[in-house]
Amino acid sequence: MKSYLALAWKELKAQKITAILILVAVIMSTIMTTVIGQSIGILQSMRIQQAAGLNGNRYATFHQLGKEQAQKLHEDDRLYDVGDTIFIGSTPLGNSSLSLYLREYHDNALSMYPAIGNVKEGRLPEEAIEITLSEDALQYLGLDAVIGDTVSLDLSVSVMDGSLSELEYSADFVLTGILESSYIGYASGTVEGIVGEGTAEELLPEEYLLYSTDFKTYDKQNFQSIIYALAEDLNVDERYIQYNWVLLDAIGISYDEAADSDTGTGFSFMTAACILVGVLVLLAAGLVIYNILKISITKRIKEYGTLRAIGGERGQIYRLVSLQLLILCGAGIPIGLLLGILSAKGVLIAATGLLNPDLFMANSTSELNSAINTASTVKLPMLFASIEVILLFALLAAFPAARYASHVSPTVAMSGQTVKIKRRIKRNRNIRNFEAYYARLNLKRGRGRTAVTILSLVMSITVFVALQSFTGLLDASSSVQDMYFSDYAVTNETVGIPSEAVKTLAENDAVESVSTTRLSVFMPGAGDILPFETDLSVQSHETLQLVNVDEAQLQIYAPNLSAQDKQALKDGTGCLVKNPIAFSYGDTTVQQTDLTVGDTIQLGDRTLPVLGLIDTAITINNDGFTNGVQLIVNDEIYCSLLGNDSYSEVYPTLQDNADTDTFESWLDSWCSNYPGTHWLSYLQSSNEMIESFEQIKMLCWVLIIFIGIIGILNIINTVYSNIHTRVGEIGMQRAIGMSAASLYKTFLWEGAYYGIIASVIGAVFGYVCCIFVGAAQTDALQLVAVPVMAIVEAAIISIVACLLATAIPLRSIARMSIVDSIETVE
């Protein structure tokens, strides 16, 4: 032997089973950390594609631009994917609360909106006066049109600053194509139509021919400063800048309007949740290695004592242990990395074969797979992190035992570990189940080994529970779904919906709840006479609006209102205010009404203090806000001032098992009793967005199951190692009379105790992780619903895995002769 280090390889060959167990642990743990690292990039890419499909593949849009301003954006080398649209006009879609918006798309602008450009029949318009409409738009217009027919529309168009009066005109278009219905726009009350290039110049006067230009920035870090610089250069008012918050939040680009989002709050709960889940995965992987190596090294303390007795130094013991680990890690880590990379890509591509590629901006499954391949490029930082974690935990596992072996005297080390059991109170008691009692003694006898084994199981359970709740953070459509809060909107803008009718609606068996809004708009400057007295005088160009909402909507529009102020509003001793939107003409700021908290307003015979200000205007029928002052009061004040208790809009939400077709038939009949009443369903829009997330959710579940399988294998490996290192002990127990059946029961009880204790602790830790994940969704640290199913699934799987891991090695050990068991080296 030229060097004592050659003993490392000889020991590994002599202890093949232990070496294989450690090698398997290294490989599986490396696979798990690699799969997580690679999958994060893939899932994030899918989330970004989902966001782009929902609200456009753009970062921002400048509105109200002239042709020269738009051209400057095209020539700016800081921008890419620049595309122009021109608003041609809008028209109501029958009695549906929806409006058809016609736009002319230039350059690659249409490709930025994959949800609206899918042609079902015919082709997209190529020339002026050509048009394509969606199936639902044709249905609402009452047209039974085919390709080539003439479609006549009455349109209206206005400018955003109100400097020009609304232009109304009629136009005839040639239908060149029928688009697939897209329900995403229902959230804002719009359905999109496409006209051919040149239509705007032919139909619109020059002053109404304004561009909206979409773009992205190469520099994501300085996105906001670039926006400000562009706006200053082009003299674009801030109110004409639209941020695509869905995509920006998904990518993580910071922008000023993100005050309520994760990207604008520094170290957010979202960041904390991601770090938490990542640390859990790494700990779960590392503790498996720690446990197996700890058991293995502790078992070989006698060998280290022998080396010390024949002159081995402490440093040599450390180097010997390190070399053995490096040999195993050197063989296992590359294999784990390769299998992890292939597994992450393979399981995702296999899963996407079942998915709808349209929802991910792909025209086919092969195109979707290509996108996944692009997103799943090998991320070297994550690979190096995996290697570092595995090596770190391997060394941490080996050094404590090696340090003990190198510091104790050779005689003590060679005699092995001695265990002292202290009993504070000696008492006699009946043992009802000897095997269960003996299993508990075994757990107490090796407290360190028991604690580390249970801890490694706990981490696997915690990761399983946390990952299930973490999938919700990947839903980019959640912010869009927040735009509506019910399944339907039922509206009557003229005479309103009688309160008795709303009561009948709420009593329908299919309806779970009904929310309501009352809204009356007056324009004193245009000659409207108020039906009540008030000391509030608004500007001639402003409206005065009286509003009443129920408690459910109040929580949406004024979520931060204190309990005291809510009660005051409910009692009719105060009101809320929405101030007008400020605007200016050139350098001249237009005067506006500006109320503050604490001001008082006379309404009829009451004087109400302003309790708070709301930021979002309350509107009905998906209409925009007619600029002015909104006063939100309770129902008693509203009804007494107007002498009318009718509702402007109601929002029914259905039971989970409700038959929507039956309900909608009933709703049609119900609306017919109240002239001017119409309804709009958000269910199709909601279902489309839920479906888009279901694709990502399925991919997450594939990964969770895959990681769960790795976790189960690690549990089996850990428990198997625990039993395998006790072959001599088992042989001694059999030599003194323990039957094979009793042996089985004892170790099965040990496995059950491991699984049960780990499940309880893992459930607690998993719930704590769910609280942090929930905080990432709400940006507030608060209790969340206990994930009962996830905890039960993890507990059952862990207990079963522990029992299997106990029973399988015992079967082969029980067949060994007692002498062989006692004398076995392995």
C-alpha positions in Angstrom: 0.0 0.0 0.0 1.7 3.2 -1.2 -0.7 5.4 0.8 -3.1 5.0 3.6 -5.7 6.7 1.5 -6.0 3.6 -0.6 -7.8 2.2 2.4 -10.8 4.4 1.5 -11.4 2.4 -1.7 -10.8 -0.9 -0.1 -13.4 -0.1 2.6 -16.0 0.9 0.0 -15.4 -2.4 -1.8 -15.6 -4.4 1.5 -18.8 -2.7 2.5 -20.7 -2.8 -0.8 -24.3 -2.5 0.5 -23.5 0.5 2.7 -21.6 2.1 -0.1 -24.5 1.5 -2.5 -27.1 2.9 -0.1 -25.0 6.1 0.3 -24.5 6.3 -3.5 -28.3 5.9 -4.1 -29.0 8.7 -1.5 -26.5 11.0 -3.3 -28.0 10.3 -6.7 -31.7 10.7 -5.6 -31.0 13.8 -3.6 -29.1 15.3 -6.5 -31.9 14.4 -8.9 -34.4 16.2 -6.6 -32.4 19.4 -6.2 -31.7 19.4 -10.0 -35.3 18.8 -11.0 -36.5 21.7 -8.7 -33.8 24.0 -10.1 -34.6 23.2 -13.7 -38.3 23.2 -13.3 -38.5 26.6 -11.7 -37.3 28.1 -15.0 -39.7 26.1 -17.1 -42.7 26.8 -14.9 -41.9 30.5 -14.8 -41.7 30.5 -18.6 -45.1 28.9 -18.8 -46.5 31.4 -16.3 -45.1 34.3 -18.5 -46.7 32.7 -21.5 -50.0 32.5 -19.7 -49.8 36.1 -18.7 -49.0 37.2 -22.2 -52.0 35.2 -23.5 -54.3 36.9 -21.0 -53.4 40.6 -21.5 -51.1 40.8 -24.5 -47.4 40.0 -25.0 -46.3 43.6 -24.2 -44.8 45.5 -21.3 -46.6 48.9 -21.8 -48.7 50.9 -24.3 -48.6 54.6 -25.1 -52.1 55.9 -26.1 -53.3 59.0 -28.0 -50.2 59.2 -30.2 -49.8 60.9 -33.5 -48.2 59.1 -36.4 -44.8 60.8 -35.9 -44.8 60.0 -32.2 -45.5 56.3 -32.9 -42.8 56.2 -35.5 -40.2 57.5 -33.0 -41.0 54.6 -30.7 -40.3 52.2 -33.7 -37.0 53.9 -34.2 -35.9 53.8 -30.5 -33.1 51.2 -30.0 -34.2 50.6 -26.4 -37.4 49.0 -27.5 -38.4 45.9 -29.4 -41.7 44.1 -30.5 -43.1 47.6 -31.2 -46.6 47.5 -32.8 -49.4 50.0 -33.5 -53.1 49.8 -33.2 -55.8 52.4 -34.1 -59.2 52.4 -32.4 -61.8 52.5 -35.2 -64.9 52.6 -32.9 -67.2 50.6 -30.6 -70.8 49.5 -30.7 -73.0 47.9 -28.1 -73.6 44.1 -28.6 -77.3 43.9 -28.4 -78.6 43.8 -24.8 -75.6 42.0 -23.4 -73.6 44.7 -21.4 -70.8 44.0 -23.9 -69.3 46.3 -26.5 -67.6 45.4 -29.7 -64.3 47.3 -30.1 -62.9 47.5 -33.6 -59.1 48.0 -34.0 -56.7 48.2 -36.9 -53.4 46.4 -36.2 -50.1 47.4 -37.8 -46.8 45.6 -38.1 -46.7 42.6 -35.6 -49.2 44.2 -33.2 -51.9 41.5 -33.6 -49.3 38.7 -32.8 -49.0 40.3 -29.3 -52.6 39.3 -28.6 -52.8 35.6 -29.2 -56.2 35.2 -27.5 -58.0 37.3 -30.2 -56.4 36.4 -33.4 -57.4 32.7 -33.8 -59.3 32.3 -37.1 -61.9 29.6 -37.2 -63.1 30.2 -40.7 -61.8 32.4 -43.6 -58.9 34.7 -43.1 -57.7 37.9 -41.3 -58.5 41.2 -43.1 -55.8 42.5 -45.4 -57.3 45.6 -47.0 -59.4 48.6 -45.9 -63.0 48.0 -45.0 -62.4 44.3 -44.5 -63.4 42.8 -41.1 -63.2 39.6 -39.0 -65.5 39.1 -36.0 -65.7 36.4 -33.4 -68.5 33.9 -33.2 -69.9 35.4 -30.0 -69.9 38.9 -31.5 -71.9 37.8 -34.5 -74.3 36.0 -32.2 -74.8 39.1 -30.0 -75.3 41.3 -33.1 -78.0 38.9 -34.3 -76.2 38.3 -37.6 -76.3 35.0 -39.5 -73.4 36.1 -41.7 -71.0 34.1 -43.9 -67.7 34.9 -45.4 -68.1 37.6 -48.0 -71.2 39.2 -46.5 -71.5 42.9 -45.8 -71.7 43.8 -42.2 -73.2 47.2 -41.3 -72.2 48.7 -37.9 -73.1 51.9 -36.1 -69.9 53.0 -34.4 -68.8 55.7 -32.0 -65.3 56.9 -31.3 -63.9 59.5 -28.9 -60.5 60.7 -27.6 -59.3 59.9 -24.1 -58.9 63.5 -22.9 -62.4 64.5 -23.9 -61.1 67.4 -26.0 -63.3 66.3 -28.9 -66.9 65.4 -28.9 -67.8 61.8 -29.5 -67.9 60.9 -33.2 -70.8 58.7 -34.4 -70.9 57.2 -37.8 -72.0 54.1 -39.8 -69.9 52.0 -42.0 -70.2 48.8 -44.1 -67.5 46.1 -43.9 -66.8 43.0 -45.8 -66.6 39.9 -43.6 -63.4 38.0 -44.4 -63.1 35.7 -41.4 -64.8 34.4 -38.3 -62.6 34.3 -35.1 -62.8 31.8 -32.3 -64.7 33.2 -29.3 -62.4 34.6 -26.6 -64.1 35.3 -23.3 -61.2 36.9 -21.5 -62.4 40.4 -22.5 -65.8 39.8 -20.8 -64.0 40.9 -17.5 -63.9 44.4 -18.9 -67.1 44.2 -21.0 -65.4 44.1 -24.4 -65.2 41.8 -27.4 -62.5 42.5 -30.0 -62.9 42.8 -33.8 -60.2 43.3 -36.4 -60.3 45.5 -39.5 -57.9 45.7 -42.4 -55.0 48.2 -42.6 -56.1 51.5 -44.2 -59.6 51.4 -42.7 -58.9 54.1 -40.2 -57.7 56.6 -42.8 -60.8 55.9 -44.9 -63.3 56.2 -42.1 -61.9 58.6 -39.5 -61.2 62.3 -39.6 -57.5 63.1 -39.0 -58.1 64.4 -35.5 -59.5 61.1 -34.4 -56.8 59.0 -36.1 -54.7 58.3 -33.0 -52.3 55.5 -32.4 -51.8 53.2 -29.5 -48.3 51.7 -29.5 -47.3 48.5 -27.7 -43.7 47.7 -26.9 -41.2 45.9 -24.7 -37.9 47.2 -23.4 -34.6 45.4 -23.7 -33.5 46.6 -20.3 -35.9 45.2 -17.7 -34.0 46.6 -14.7 -34.5 50.2 -15.8 -37.9 49.7 -17.3 -39.6 52.5 -15.4 -36.9 55.1 -16.0 -37.1 54.3 -19.8 -40.8 54.8 -19.7 -40.4 58.2 -18.1 -37.7 59.2 -20.6 -39.9 58.2 -23.5 -42.9 60.0 -22.1 -40.9 63.2 -21.7 -39.3 63.0 -25.1 -42.7 62.4 -26.8 -44.7 64.7 -24.5 -47.0 61.8 -23.5 -49.2 62.5 -20.4 -48.9 59.9 -17.6 -52.6 59.1 -17.9 -52.0 57.8 -21.5 -49.5 55.3 -20.3 -50.9 51.8 -19.8 -48.8 49.2 -18.0 -49.5 45.5 -18.7 -49.5 44.6 -15.0 -50.3 40.9 -15.6 -47.1 40.3 -17.6 -44.9 42.7 -15.7 -45.8 41.0 -12.4 -45.3 37.6 -13.9 -41.8 38.5 -15.1 -41.0 40.5 -12.0 -40.4 43.9 -13.6 -40.8 46.8 -11.2 -43.0 49.7 -12.2 -44.6 52.5 -10.3 -48.2 51.3 -10.5 -47.1 48.1 -8.7 -47.6 49.6 -5.3 -50.0 46.8 -4.4 -48.1 44.0 -6.2 -45.2 41.9 -5.2 -42.8 43.6 -7.6 -43.2 47.0 -5.9 -42.7 46.0 -2.2 -39.0 45.2 -2.0 -38.4 41.9 -0.2 -41.9 40.6 -0.7 -43.8 37.7 0.8 -43.5 36.1 -2.7 -39.8 36.2 -2.5 -39.9 34.8 1.0 -42.2 32.0 -0.1 -39.9 31.1 -3.0 -36.8 31.1 -0.7 -38.7 29.1 1.9 -39.7 26.3 -0.5 -36.2 26.2 -2.0 -34.6 25.9 1.4 -37.0 23.1 2.3 -36.2 21.1 -0.8 -32.5 21.5 -0.2 -32.8 20.5 3.5 -34.9 17.5 2.6 -32.3 16.3 0.1 -29.4 17.0 2.4 -30.8 15.4 5.6 -31.3 12.1 3.8 -27.6 12.0 3.0 -26.8 13.2 6.5 -28.8 10.4 8.1 -27.4 7.5 6.1 -23.8 8.7 6.4 -24.2 9.4 10.1 -25.4 5.8 10.6 -22.7 4.4 8.4 -19.8 6.4 9.9 -21.0 5.7 13.5 -21.0 2.0 12.7 -17.4 2.1 11.6 -16.1 3.8 14.7 -14.3 0.6 15.7 -12.4 0.6 12.5 -11.3 4.2 13.1 -10.2 3.1 16.6 -8.1 0.3 15.1 -6.4 2.8 12.7 -5.7 5.1 15.7 -4.2 2.2 17.6 -1.7 1.4 14.8 -0.6 5.0 14.6 -3.1 6.8 12.5 -3.3 10.6 13.2 -6.5 12.6 13.6 -5.9 14.4 10.3 -5.5 11.2 8.5 -8.9 10.0 9.8 -10.5 13.1 8.5 -8.9 12.8 5.1 -9.8 9.1 4.9 -13.5 9.9 5.6 -13.5 12.8 3.2 -12.0 10.7 0.4 -14.6 8.0 0.8 -17.3 10.6 0.5 -15.7 12.3 -2.5 -15.4 9.0 -4.3 -19.2 8.3 -3.7 -20.2 11.9 -4.5 -17.9 12.0 -7.5 -19.7 9.0 -8.9 -23.2 9.9 -7.7 -23.5 13.6 -8.4 -22.8 13.5 -12.2 -25.3 10.7 -12.6 -27.9 12.6 -10.5 -27.4 15.8 -12.4 -27.8 14.1 -15.8 -30.9 12.2 -14.6 -32.3 15.3 -13.0 -31.9 17.4 -16.2 -33.4 14.7 -18.4 -36.2 14.0 -15.9 -37.3 17.6 -15.6 -37.5 18.0 -19.4 -39.0 14.6 -20.0 -41.8 14.7 -17.5 -42.9 18.1 -18.7 -42.9 17.3 -22.4 -44.8 14.1 -21.6 -47.3 16.1 -19.6 -47.8 18.7 -22.3 -48.9 16.1 -24.7 -52.2 16.2 -22.8 -52.5 20.0 -22.8 -54.1 22.6 -25.1 -51.2 24.4 -26.7 -53.4 27.4 -27.7 -53.5 28.7 -24.1 -49.7 28.9 -24.2 -49.4 31.0 -27.4 -48.5 27.8 -29.3 -50.2 26.5 -32.4 -49.4 22.9 -31.8 -48.0 20.5 -29.2 -44.7 20.3 -31.1 -44.4 24.1 -30.9 -45.2 24.0 -27.2 -42.5 21.3 -26.7 -40.1 23.6 -28.5 -40.9 26.4 -26.2 -40.3 24.1 -23.2 -36.9 23.1 -24.7 -36.0 26.8 -25.0 -37.1 27.5 -21.4 -35.4 24.5 -20.0 -31.8 25.3 -20.9 -29.4 24.1 -18.3 -29.0 26.6 -15.5 -25.4 26.3 -14.3 -26.0 28.3 -11.0 -28.7 25.8 -10.0 -26.5 22.9 -10.9 -23.6 24.3 -8.8 -26.0 24.9 -6.0 -27.1 21.2 -6.1 -23.5 20.1 -6.0 -22.6 22.4 -3.1 -25.6 21.3 -1.0 -24.9 17.6 -1.5 -21.2 17.9 -0.7 -22.0 20.2 2.3 -24.4 17.8 3.9 -22.2 14.8 3.1 -19.3 16.4 4.9 -21.5 17.6 7.8 -22.7 14.0 8.2 -19.3 12.4 8.2 -17.2 14.8 10.3 -19.0 14.5 13.7 -18.5 10.7 13.8 -15.0 11.0 12.4 -14.2 13.7 14.9 -15.4 11.5 17.7 -13.3 8.6 16.4 -10.2 10.7 16.1 -10.5 12.3 19.5 -11.4 9.4 21.8 -8.8 6.9 22.9 -8.2 4.0 20.6 -9.4 1.5 23.2 -12.7 3.3 23.7 -13.2 3.7 19.9 -12.4 0.0 19.3 -14.9 -1.1 22.0 -17.7 0.7 20.1 -20.3 3.1 21.4 -21.7 2.6 24.8 -25.3 3.6 25.5 -26.4 4.6 29.0 -30.1 4.5 29.7 -31.1 6.6 32.7 -34.4 5.9 34.5 -35.4 8.5 36.9 -38.2 6.5 38.5 -38.0 2.8 38.6 -41.5 1.3 38.6 -43.2 -1.9 37.5 -45.9 -1.8 35.0 -47.7 -4.1 32.7 -46.5 -4.3 29.1 -49.6 -4.8 26.9 -47.7 -5.1 23.7 -44.0 -6.2 24.0 -43.0 -5.5 20.5 -44.4 -1.9 20.6 -42.7 -1.3 24.0 -39.4 -2.7 22.7 -39.7 -0.6 19.6 -40.0 2.5 21.8 -37.0 1.5 23.8 -35.0 1.1 20.6 -36.0 4.6 19.6 -34.9 6.0 22.9 -31.7 3.9 22.9 -30.4 5.8 19.8 -31.9 9.2 20.3 -29.6 10.9 17.9 -30.2 8.4 15.1 -33.9 8.5 15.8 -34.1 12.3 15.8 -32.1 12.6 12.5 -34.2 9.9 10.8 -37.5 11.6 11.9 -36.2 15.0 10.8 -35.3 13.7 7.3 -38.9 12.3 7.0 -40.3 15.5 8.4 -38.6 17.6 5.7 -39.9 15.3 2.9 -43.5 15.7 4.2 -43.1 19.4 4.6 -41.9 19.8 1.1 -44.8 17.8 -0.3 -47.4 19.9 1.6 -45.7 23.2 0.8 -45.3 22.5 -2.9 -49.0 21.9 -3.2 -49.9 25.3 -1.8 -47.0 26.9 -3.8 -48.6 26.1 -7.1 -51.2 28.8 -6.6 -48.5 31.5 -6.8 -47.9 30.5 -10.4 -51.4 31.6 -11.6 -51.0 34.8 -13.6 -54.7 35.0 -14.2 -55.6 35.6 -10.6 -55.2 39.4 -10.9 -57.5 39.4 -14.0 -60.1 37.3 -12.2 -60.1 39.9 -9.4 -61.7 42.3 -11.9 -65.0 40.6 -11.3 -66.3 39.0 -8.1 -69.4 37.1 -9.2 -70.7 34.7 -11.8 -73.1 37.1 -13.4 -73.9 40.8 -13.7 -77.6 41.7 -14.1 -78.1 45.4 -15.1 -80.8 47.9 -15.6 -79.4 51.4 -16.4 -82.8 53.1 -16.8 -85.5 52.4 -14.1 -83.5 49.9 -12.1 -84.3 46.5 -10.7 -87.0 46.4 -8.0 -85.9 45.2 -4.5 -88.6 42.5 -4.6 -87.2 41.1 -7.8 -83.7 41.0 -6.3 -85.2 39.1 -3.3 -86.7 36.6 -5.7 -83.4 36.2 -7.5 -81.6 35.5 -4.2 -84.1 32.9 -3.2 -83.4 30.8 -6.4 -82.0 27.4 -5.4 -79.1 27.8 -7.8 -77.9 31.0 -6.3 -75.4 31.0 -3.4 -75.2 34.8 -2.9 -76.2 38.1 -4.4 -74.3 41.4 -4.2 -75.8 44.7 -5.2 -75.1 48.3 -6.4 -77.2 51.4 -6.6 -75.9 54.2 -8.8 -77.4 57.5 -9.8 -75.5 60.0 -12.0 -76.4 63.8 -12.2 -74.8 66.5 -14.3 -75.7 69.8 -12.7 -73.6 71.7 -15.2 -75.8 70.3 -18.0 -79.0 71.3 -16.3 -79.8 68.2 -14.3 -81.9 69.0 -11.2 -80.9 67.2 -8.1 -83.9 65.5 -6.3 -82.3 66.4 -2.9 -80.7 69.5 -1.3 -76.9 69.6 -0.9 -74.2 72.1 -0.1 -71.7 70.4 -2.4 -71.1 72.3 -5.5 -69.2 70.5 -8.3 -67.5 72.0 -11.3 -69.6 72.5 -14.5 -67.8 69.6 -16.2 -68.2 67.2 -13.3 -70.9 64.8 -12.4 -72.4 64.3 -8.9 -73.0 60.6 -8.3 -74.8 59.0 -5.4 -73.8 55.4 -4.7 -74.9 52.6 -2.4 -73.1 49.2 -2.3 -73.6 46.2 0.0 -71.0 45.0 2.5 -69.4 42.5 0.1 -68.6 45.2 -2.4 -67.6 47.7 0.3 -64.8 45.2 1.2 -63.6 45.4 -2.4 -63.7 49.1 -2.9 -62.6 50.1 0.6 -60.6 47.1 2.0 -58.7 49.2 4.5 -61.7 51.0 6.0 -61.6 50.6 9.8 -64.4 48.7 11.6 -65.5 52.0 13.3 -65.8 53.8 10.0 -67.6 50.8 8.5 -70.1 50.9 11.3 -70.6 54.7 10.9 -71.2 54.3 7.2 -73.7 51.5 7.9 -75.4 53.7 10.6 -75.7 56.6 8.2 -73.4 58.9 10.1 -70.8 59.3 7.5 -70.0 58.7 3.8 -67.1 57.7 1.5 -65.9 59.8 -1.5 -64.3 59.2 -4.9 -62.8 62.4 -6.1 -62.7 63.3 -9.8 -59.7 62.3 -11.9 -57.4 65.3 -12.4 -56.6 66.3 -16.0 -55.2 69.3 -17.9 -55.0 70.8 -21.3 -51.4 71.5 -22.2 -49.9 73.3 -19.3 -53.2 74.4 -17.9 -54.6 72.3 -15.0 -58.4 72.1 -15.0 -60.1 73.0 -11.7 -61.7 70.1 -9.9 -63.6 69.3 -6.7 -61.2 67.9 -4.1 -62.7 66.5 -0.9 -60.7 65.3 2.0 -61.3 63.1 5.1 -63.1 65.1 7.7 -64.9 67.4 5.3 -68.7 67.5 5.8 -71.4 67.3 3.2 -75.1 68.2 3.5 -77.4 65.6 1.9 -81.0 66.4 2.5 -81.6 67.0 6.2 -78.3 65.2 7.1 -74.8 66.5 7.4 -72.3 63.7 6.8 -68.5 63.7 7.5 -66.2 62.2 4.9 -65.0 58.9 6.5 -62.5 58.0 3.8 -61.6 58.2 0.1 -61.7 55.4 -2.4 -59.3 55.0 -5.3 -61.5 53.0 -7.7 -64.7 54.4 -9.2 -67.9 52.3 -8.8 -69.5 51.8 -12.2 -72.1 49.5 -13.7 -72.5 47.7 -17.0 -68.7 47.7 -17.5 -69.0 51.4 -18.4 -66.2 53.8 -17.7 -66.2 56.4 -15.0 -68.0 59.6 -15.9 -65.6 62.1 -14.3 -67.0 63.7 -11.1 -67.6 63.1 -7.4 -69.0 59.9 -6.1 -70.7 59.9 -2.7 -71.1 56.4 -1.2 -73.8 56.3 1.5 -75.9 53.6 3.2 -79.1 52.2 1.7 -81.4 54.2 3.9 -80.0 57.6 2.9 -79.8 56.6 -0.8 -83.4 55.4 -0.9 -84.8 58.4 1.1 -82.9 61.0 -1.0 -84.0 59.5 -4.3 -87.4 58.1 -3.2 -86.5 54.8 -5.0 -85.1 51.5 -3.7 -84.4 49.9 -7.1 -80.9 48.5 -7.8 -78.8 49.5 -10.8 -76.8 46.2 -10.9 -76.9 42.9 -9.0 -74.2 40.2 -9.0 -75.4 36.6 -8.4 -72.9 33.9 -7.6 -74.1 30.3 -8.2 -73.8 27.2 -6.0 -70.9 24.9 -7.0 -73.3 22.2 -8.3 -75.7 24.5 -10.0 -77.0 23.8 -13.5 -76.0 26.9 -15.4 -78.2 26.2 -18.5 -81.3 25.8 -16.3 -80.5 28.9 -14.3 -79.8 31.1 -17.4 -83.2 30.0 -18.9 -84.8 31.1 -15.6 -82.8 34.3 -15.6 -84.0 35.2 -19.2 -87.6 34.7 -18.0 -86.9 36.8 -14.8 -85.3 39.6 -16.8 -88.3 39.8 -19.2 -90.5 40.8 -16.3 -88.5 44.0 -15.8 -88.0 46.0 -19.1 -84.5 47.1 -19.8 -82.9 44.4 -17.6 -80.1 42.3 -19.1 -77.4 40.0 -17.9 -73.8 39.0 -18.6 -72.1 35.8 -17.6 -68.5 35.8 -16.4 -68.5 32.0 -16.1 -67.0 31.5 -19.6 -64.3 34.1 -19.0 -63.5 32.6 -15.6 -63.5 29.1 -17.0 -61.1 30.1 -19.8 -58.7 31.6 -17.3 -59.0 28.7 -14.9 -58.3 26.3 -17.8 -55.2 28.3 -18.6 -53.9 27.8 -15.1 -55.0 24.1 -15.0 -52.3 23.5 -17.7 -49.6 25.0 -15.4 -51.2 23.2 -12.4 -51.0 19.9 -14.1 -47.3 20.5 -14.9 -46.8 21.4 -11.2 -48.5 18.2 -10.1 -46.3 16.1 -12.4 -43.3 17.7 -10.7 -44.8 17.2 -7.2 -45.5 13.6 -7.9 -42.0 13.1 -9.3 -40.4 14.8 -6.3 -42.7 12.8 -4.0 -41.5 9.6 -5.6 -37.9 10.7 -5.0 -38.9 11.6 -1.4 -40.5 8.1 -0.9 -37.3 6.4 -2.2 -35.3 8.5 0.1 -37.5 7.5 3.0 -37.1 3.8 2.1 -33.4 4.3 1.7 -33.1 6.0 5.1 -35.2 3.4 7.0 -33.5 0.5 5.1 -30.1 1.9 6.1 -31.2 2.2 9.7 -32.1 -1.5 9.7 -29.2 -2.8 7.6 -26.6 -1.3 10.0 -28.2 -3.3 12.9 -27.9 -6.8 11.4 -25.6 -7.9 14.2 -28.0 -6.6 16.8 -30.9 -8.5 15.1 -28.8 -11.7 15.1 -28.1 -11.3 18.9 -31.8 -10.8 19.6 -32.7 -13.9 17.7 -29.9 -15.8 19.6 -31.5 -15.0 22.9 -34.9 -16.3 21.8 -36.8 -13.6 19.8 -39.0 -15.3 17.2 -39.0 -14.1 13.6 -42.7 -12.9 14.0 -41.8 -10.9 17.1 -38.8 -9.4 15.2 -41.0 -8.4 12.4 -43.5 -6.7 14.7 -40.8 -4.8 16.6 -39.3 -3.3 13.6 -42.7 -2.6 11.9 -43.6 -0.7 15.1 -40.4 1.3 14.8 -41.3 2.1 11.2 -44.8 3.1 12.2 -43.5 5.3 15.0 -41.1 7.0 12.5 -44.0 7.6 10.1 -46.5 8.8 12.7 -44.2 11.1 14.6 -42.8 12.6 11.3 -46.3 13.1 9.9 -47.5 15.1 12.9 -44.4 17.3 13.0 -44.4 17.6 9.2 -48.1 18.6 9.2 -47.3 21.5 11.6 -44.3 22.6 9.6 -46.2 22.2 6.3 -49.0 24.4 7.6 -46.5 27.1 8.7 -45.1 27.0 5.2 -48.7 27.4 3.8 -49.1 30.5 5.9 -46.1 32.1 4.2 -47.2 30.9 0.8 -50.6 32.4 1.5 -49.0 35.7 2.5 -47.3 35.8 -0.9 -50.7 35.7 -2.5 -52.4 38.3 -0.3 -49.3 40.3 0.8 -50.5 39.9 4.4 -49.4 37.4 7.0 -52.5 35.7 8.3 -53.9 32.2 9.1 -55.0 30.2 6.1 -57.2 27.1 5.7 -55.5 23.9 6.9 -54.5 21.8 3.8 -56.1 18.7 5.3 -56.0 16.5 2.1 -52.3 17.3 1.4 -51.4 16.5 5.1 -53.4 13.3 5.1 -51.9 12.2 1.7 -48.4 12.9 3.0 -49.0 11.1 6.3 -50.4 8.0 4.7 -47.7 7.8 2.0 -44.9 8.3 4.6 -46.3 5.7 7.0 -46.7 3.1 4.2 -43.2 3.9 2.9 -41.7 3.4 6.4 -43.5 0.1 6.8 -42.4 -1.1 3.4 -38.9 0.0 4.0 -38.9 -1.9 7.3 -40.5 -5.1 6.0 -38.4 -5.6 2.9 -34.9 -5.8 4.4 -36.2 -7.8 7.5 -37.4 -10.5 5.2 -33.9 -11.3 3.9 -32.3 -10.7 7.3 -34.7 -13.1 9.0 -33.7 -15.9 6.6 -30.0 -15.6 7.6 -28.6 -17.9 10.2 -28.2 -16.5 13.6 -24.4 -17.0 13.5 -24.1 -15.3 10.1 -26.2 -12.4 11.4 -23.9 -11.9 14.4 -20.7 -12.2 12.4 -21.7 -10.3 9.3 -19.5 -7.3 8.5 -22.2 -5.5 6.6 
